[in-house]
Amino acid sequence: MKSLPNACKGKVGIVGLSRGPYYAIRLAAKRGPDIAAIVSYYGHMQNPNAPEPDQLFRIAPEIMQITTPVLYLIGDADYELRRTNGGRAF
């Protein structure tokens, strides 16, 4: 997007839903200085192609590499495992 002639050349924000925040975290791990912030709605913090036990009980290693601010939004009624794993990420 930043290469488009009419696009802002500053840092960008990323909003992701469900699996999207994982890809935002990967991008922030590779291009951190270009990312202003990440907003995650009910985000998964693990590679969707990882084995199921990893998806349920581990976080993506990229999370430990980022310094990008993250707003992680999740509902009280969401799955307890997702709330717990999200807490591990932070």
C-alpha positions in Angstrom: 0.0 0.0 0.0 2.8 2.4 0.8 4.1 2.2 -2.7 0.9 3.6 -4.1 1.4 7.2 -5.2 -1.6 8.6 -3.2 -0.9 6.6 -0.1 0.4 8.1 3.1 4.1 7.3 3.5 4.0 7.1 7.3 3.6 4.1 9.5 0.5 2.0 9.0 -2.0 0.4 11.3 -3.3 -3.1 10.9 -6.8 -4.3 12.0 -7.3 -8.1 12.0 -10.2 -10.4 12.8 -9.8 -14.1 13.8 -6.7 -15.4 11.9 -5.8 -11.9 10.6 -3.9 -10.8 13.8 -1.5 -13.7 13.4 -0.5 -12.4 10.0 -0.3 -8.9 11.3 2.1 -10.1 14.0 4.2 -11.9 11.3 4.3 -8.7 9.3 5.3 -6.6 12.4 8.1 -9.1 13.2 9.5 -8.5 9.7 8.7 -4.8 9.2 8.3 -3.5 12.7 9.4 0.1 11.9 6.7 0.4 9.2 3.8 -0.7 11.6 2.3 1.8 14.0 -0.1 -0.5 15.8 -2.1 -3.7 15.5 -5.8 -4.1 16.6 -6.9 -7.7 17.0 -10.5 -8.7 17.2 -10.9 -12.2 18.6 -7.4 -12.9 17.3 -5.6 -16.2 17.1 -2.0 -15.8 18.2 -0.7 -18.9 16.4 0.0 -20.1 12.9 -3.3 -21.5 11.6 -1.3 -24.3 9.9 0.4 -25.3 13.1 -0.6 -28.6 14.7 -3.7 -28.4 16.7 -2.0 -28.7 20.1 0.2 -25.7 19.2 -2.9 -23.7 18.2 -4.6 -24.4 21.5 -1.7 -24.2 23.9 1.2 -22.2 22.4 1.7 -18.8 20.9 3.6 -18.0 17.7 7.3 -17.3 18.3 7.0 -14.0 16.3 5.1 -12.5 19.2 8.3 -12.4 21.2 10.0 -10.5 18.4 7.7 -7.5 18.0 7.7 -4.2 19.8 4.6 -2.9 17.9 1.8 -1.9 20.2 -1.2 -4.3 20.1 -4.7 -3.8 21.2 -6.2 -7.3 21.8 -10.0 -7.3 22.0 -11.8 -10.5 23.0 -15.2 -11.1 24.5 -16.0 -12.5 27.9 -18.1 -15.2 26.3 -15.5 -16.3 23.9 -13.8 -19.7 24.2 -11.8 -20.0 27.5 -8.8 -21.5 25.6 -8.7 -18.5 23.3 -8.9 -16.1 26.2 -6.1 -18.0 28.1 -3.9 -18.3 25.0 -4.4 -14.6 24.3 -3.3 -13.8 27.8 -0.1 -15.9 27.3 0.7 -13.8 24.3 0.8 -10.7 26.4 
